[in-house]
Amino acid sequence: MNEKIMTGEASLAEEVTEVLRDRIINGEYKMGEKLTENKIATDLKVSRTPVRDAFRQLVKEQLVEYVPNKGCFARGFSRKDMSDIYAVRSEVEKLAVTWAIENADSDKINALREHLELMSFYTENNMYEKLLAANEVFHNMIYQMSGSRFIVQVLKSYQDYVHTARKNTLKKEKNLPDIYKEHAQIYEAIAARDVQRARDAVAGHLEASRKRAEERWMENKKK
């Protein structure tokens, strides 16, 4: 299995959850495969408690199924699951960018421009992990600009899935310029306070993201 380094920036249970979530979404745990606390705890060099907590969270996310008297089993992650996530995300983010344009002041829009410049630097220098982190921040800035705590909450509820799909997509160097261009188009529409253009730019970006993520997901399934 791919080695995942726990960063220590979150709680231990959250870190373990992220590791297991990545493995399920990437197909390292097959659908129906039993997940054993002791084995995972030994593998990750942690006690059973954070593993147990991770199982509880992943049951809520429906990535793991708990069967009484039998244990926990990976439910897997299908191509339709990925498509569904991007469909929901597209609708919510179109609303987020609409409200961002309505509510954001010039300082917040300038901050988004400065962040886009950072993304350009990462793109030009093929800095995958840096661009991944900056990508998430860009979208989070728009969520915050919307002024709606409910949008932030809704998008956070499935952001981990998107993070994993996006992380896999960015492994392809040829995708980086397109990804940057799509974000630039979103920013330009926001800066012009053109709601329809911003909504179209978000929809186009997320449709392209879905295709890239599905392509990468299919490649992973063949390995």
Salt bridges, closest charged atoms under 4 A:
GLU18 OE2 - LYS4 NZ 2.95
ASP22 OD2 - LYS4 NZ 3.93
ASP22 OD2 - LYS167 NZ 2.70
GLU37 OE1 - ARG48 NE 3.09
GLU37 OE1 - ARG52 NH2 3.20
ASP43 OD2 - ARG23 NH1 2.84
ASP53 OD1 - ARG56 NH1 2.63
GLU61 OE2 - ARG21 NH2 2.77
ASP84 OD2 - LYS80 NZ 2.79
GLU91 OE2 - LYS94 NZ 3.14
GLU93 OE2 - ARG89 NE 2.59
GLU93 OE1 - HIS139 ND1 3.10
GLU117 OE2 - ARG113 NH1 2.92
GLU129 OE2 - LYS171 NZ 3.23
GLU136 OE2 - HIS163 ND1 2.13
GLU136 OE2 - ARG166 NH1 3.89
ASP160 OD2 - ARG21 NH2 3.40
GLU182 OE1 - HIS205 ND1 2.66
GLU182 OE1 - ARG212 NH2 2.87
ASP194 OD2 - ARG197 NE 3.58
GLU207 OE2 - ARG210 NH2 2.50
GLU207 OE2 - LYS211 NZ 3.99
GLU214 OE1 - ARG79 NE 3.18
GLU214 OE2 - ARG210 NH1 3.10
GLU215 OE2 - LYS172 NZ 2.90
GLU219 OE2 - LYS172 NZ 2.80
GLU219 OE1 - ARG216 NH1 3.54
